[in-house]
């Protein structure tokens, strides 16, 4: 995609969670393959690499170091907020170092606060999170505005980072939405799942966990192993005593259950009724009505 589109690289919002980390690892793996081909003397790969890196085609640059090449084409950014944890920030930073990406760490609170202030100014009310006594409507709106702000920032950075680094051109924005959560509807429209390319859009969350567990050892990206073992959380709500937002709690389903939904729908071609029939003997802990 980057070669045919004329782009000079990629931009990925890297949250330190399973989805964006899987995409980051895929790009890191791609750079490893480029370096292997360059070391073997593949002239087509070498010339494409020079063009994408903004270097003379008749120069002497050869991308033999996959991390060095990755630093030229992959741009990652942790877009944190007051609801983000130090754990995900640290994992994003370490994974970026594992693959070699050009990494940024920013805070989006100023943007989301400015947007919320518009509602306060116009309507004379201030929405609150559920943890602070707000309704579900307020809670969802405050979560969604964080997610959508990240999408706008992703495209802004994708246009300007080449200029910041003294180059001309633009970056393709990478999405990180897996097929299971898309099927469930567990996503924000026009958030970081809205992108130029979504490499994991057809991949199950369970398969992503398996990929990360494998990649932590076989790709040389050890932070992946830690991310695969962490509980998925969108980190869009405040952490208060006795409550921490977790993806599976939000969905009301485990990822094992959600993955089974996806297999029955896509592979077995089930509709709502035939899926219900197949699940009855499998999910004996639920009544037919549940």
C-alpha positions in Angstrom: 0.0 0.0 0.0 2.7 2.5 0.9 4.6 1.8 -2.3 1.7 2.0 -4.6 0.0 5.0 -3.0 3.1 7.2 -3.1 3.0 7.7 0.7 6.3 7.8 2.6 5.3 5.8 5.6 2.6 5.0 8.2 1.1 6.7 11.3 -0.3 4.4 14.1 -2.0 5.6 17.3 -0.4 3.1 19.7 -2.4 2.6 22.9 -0.3 -0.1 24.5 -3.3 -2.5 24.1 -3.7 -5.7 22.1 -5.1 -4.3 18.9 -2.8 -1.4 18.1 0.2 -3.4 19.4 -0.6 -6.2 17.0 -0.6 -3.7 14.1 2.7 -2.3 15.3 4.2 -5.8 15.4 2.9 -6.5 11.9 4.7 -3.4 10.6 7.8 -4.3 12.6 7.7 -7.8 11.0 7.4 -6.2 7.6 10.5 -4.2 8.2 12.3 -7.3 9.2 11.3 -8.9 5.8 12.5 -5.8 4.0 15.9 -5.9 5.7 16.3 -9.6 4.9 15.6 -9.0 1.2 17.9 -6.0 1.2 20.7 -8.0 2.7 20.2 -10.7 0.0 20.6 -8.1 -2.7 17.0 -7.7 -3.9 17.4 -4.5 -6.0 13.7 -3.9 -6.3 13.2 -3.9 -2.5 16.3 -1.7 -2.1 15.1 0.9 -4.6 11.6 1.0 -3.1 13.1 1.4 0.3 15.1 4.4 -0.8 12.2 6.1 -2.4 9.9 5.6 0.6 12.7 6.8 2.9 13.1 9.9 0.7 16.7 9.0 -0.3 18.3 9.1 -3.8 17.5 6.0 -5.9 21.1 5.9 -7.0 22.5 6.4 -3.5 24.2 3.8 -1.4 21.5 3.4 1.4 20.6 -0.2 2.0 18.0 -1.0 4.8 20.0 -3.8 6.4 18.9 -2.8 10.0 15.1 -3.4 10.4 14.8 -1.1 13.4 16.6 1.7 11.6 14.4 1.3 8.5 11.3 1.2 10.8 12.3 4.5 12.4 12.1 6.1 8.9 8.7 4.8 7.9 6.6 3.9 11.0 5.4 6.7 13.2 3.6 5.7 16.5 1.9 7.9 19.0 0.6 7.3 22.5 -2.4 9.6 22.8 -3.0 9.5 26.6 -5.5 11.2 28.8 -6.3 11.5 32.5 -8.0 8.1 32.2 -4.8 6.4 30.8 -2.6 4.3 32.9 1.2 4.4 33.3 1.2 0.7 32.4 -0.2 1.2 28.9 2.0 4.3 28.3 5.1 2.3 29.3 4.1 -0.7 27.2 3.6 1.5 24.1 6.9 3.1 24.6 8.8 -0.2 25.0 7.0 -1.8 22.1 7.9 1.2 19.9 11.5 0.6 21.0 11.3 -3.1 20.2 10.2 -2.5 16.6 12.2 0.8 16.2 9.3 3.2 15.3 9.6 7.0 15.6 7.5 7.4 18.7 5.6 10.3 20.3 3.8 10.6 23.6 1.0 13.2 23.9 -1.9 14.2 26.1 -5.3 14.9 24.6 -7.0 16.3 27.7 -6.8 19.9 26.5 -8.6 19.0 23.3 -11.5 17.0 24.9 -11.9 19.6 27.7 -12.2 22.3 25.0 -15.0 20.3 23.3 -16.8 19.6 26.5 -16.7 23.4 27.3 -18.6 24.1 24.1 -21.6 22.1 25.5 -21.2 23.9 28.8 -21.2 27.3 27.2 -24.0 26.6 24.7 -26.3 24.5 26.9 -25.3 25.6 30.4 -24.8 22.0 31.5 -21.6 19.9 32.0 -21.7 16.2 31.2 -20.2 13.9 33.8 -18.8 10.4 33.8 -20.8 7.6 35.4 -18.2 7.3 38.1 -18.9 11.0 39.0 -22.7 10.6 39.0 -23.5 11.0 35.3 -26.0 9.1 33.2 -25.1 6.5 30.7 -25.8 9.0 27.9 -23.2 11.4 29.4 -20.8 8.6 30.1 -20.8 7.3 26.5 -20.5 10.8 25.0 -17.5 11.6 27.1 -15.9 8.3 26.1 -16.6 8.8 22.4 -15.2 12.3 22.2 -11.9 11.0 23.4 -11.8 8.3 20.8 -12.9 10.6 18.0 -10.4 13.3 19.0 -7.7 10.7 18.5 -8.8 10.0 14.9 -8.7 13.7 14.0 -5.2 14.0 15.6 -4.0 10.9 13.8 -4.7 12.5 10.4 -3.3 15.8 11.5 0.0 14.1 12.5 0.0 12.0 9.4 0.0 15.1 7.2 2.5 17.1 9.3 5.1 14.7 10.7 7.0 14.3 7.4 7.3 18.1 7.4 8.4 18.1 11.0 11.1 15.6 10.1 12.3 17.7 7.2 10.6 15.6 4.4 7.9 16.1 1.9 4.9 13.7 1.5 2.3 12.2 3.8 1.7 9.1 5.9 -1.0 6.4 5.6 -3.0 6.2 8.9 -3.3 2.7 10.3 -6.4 1.5 12.0 -6.6 -1.1 14.8 -10.1 -2.6 15.0 -10.5 -6.4 15.2 -13.4 -8.2 13.5 -14.9 -9.5 16.8 -15.5 -6.1 18.4 -16.7 -4.8 15.0 -19.3 -7.6 14.9 -20.4 -6.9 18.4 -20.6 -3.2 17.8 -18.1 -2.5 20.5 -16.4 0.5 18.9 -16.8 4.2 18.4 -17.7 5.4 14.9 -14.9 7.6 13.5 -12.4 6.7 16.2 -9.0 5.2 15.6 -10.6 2.3 13.8 -11.3 4.8 11.0 -8.2 4.9 8.9 -6.6 4.4 5.5 -5.8 0.7 6.2 -7.0 -1.6 9.0 -4.6 -4.6 8.9 -6.5 -6.5 11.5 -10.0 -5.7 10.4 -10.6 -9.4 9.5 -8.8 -11.0 12.4 -10.3 -12.4 15.6 -9.2 -11.0 19.0 -8.3 -14.5 20.1 -6.0 -14.9 17.0 -4.4 -11.6 17.8 -3.6 -12.8 21.3 -2.0 -15.9 19.8 0.0 -13.8 17.3 1.3 -11.6 20.1 2.3 -14.6 22.3 4.2 -16.0 19.2 5.7 -12.7 18.2 7.0 -11.9 21.6 9.5 -14.8 21.1 9.9 -15.3 17.4 9.9 -11.7 16.2 12.1 -10.4 18.9 9.5 -8.0 20.3 9.4 -9.1 24.0 6.9 -6.5 25.1 4.2 -8.3 23.0 4.2 -11.1 25.5 3.4 -8.8 28.4 0.6 -7.0 26.3 -0.9 -10.4 25.4 -1.2 -11.2 29.1 -2.8 -7.9 30.1 -6.6 -7.4 30.5 -7.9 -5.4 27.6 -9.3 -2.0 28.6 -10.2 1.1 26.5 -9.2 3.4 29.3 -11.9 5.9 28.5 -13.5 6.2 32.0 -11.9 7.4 35.2 -10.4 4.8 37.5 -12.1 5.0 40.9 -12.0 2.8 44.0 -13.7 -0.5 43.3 -14.1 0.1 39.5 -11.8 -0.2 36.5 -13.1 -0.3 33.0 -12.6 -3.6 31.2 -13.6 -4.4 27.7 -15.2 -7.7 28.5 -17.3 -6.1 31.2 -18.4 -3.4 28.8 -19.5 -5.9 26.2 -21.1 -8.3 28.6 -19.3 -11.1 26.9 -15.9 -12.8 27.1 -13.6 -12.7 24.1 -14.0 -16.5 23.9 -17.7 -16.1 23.5 -17.3 -13.3 21.0 -14.8 -15.2 18.9 -17.3 -18.1 18.8 -20.0 -15.6 17.5 -17.6 -14.6 14.7 -16.8 -18.2 13.7 -20.5 -19.2 13.6 -21.4 -16.1 11.5 -18.5 -16.2 9.1 -17.4 -19.8 8.8 -20.7 -21.6 9.5 -22.7 -18.9 7.8 -25.2 -18.8 10.6 -28.0 -16.2 11.0 -29.4 -15.2 14.4 -31.7 -18.3 14.7 -29.3 -20.9 13.5 -26.6 -19.4 15.7 -28.9 -19.6 18.7 -29.6 -23.3 17.9 -25.9 -24.2 17.8 -25.1 -22.3 21.0 -27.8 -24.0 23.1 -25.8 -27.2 23.7 -22.5 -25.3 24.0 -23.6 -22.6 26.5 -25.4 -24.7 29.1 -24.8 -22.1 31.7 -27.4 -19.9 30.0 -31.1 -20.5 29.7 -32.5 -20.5 26.1 -34.1 -17.1 26.7 -30.8 -15.7 28.0 
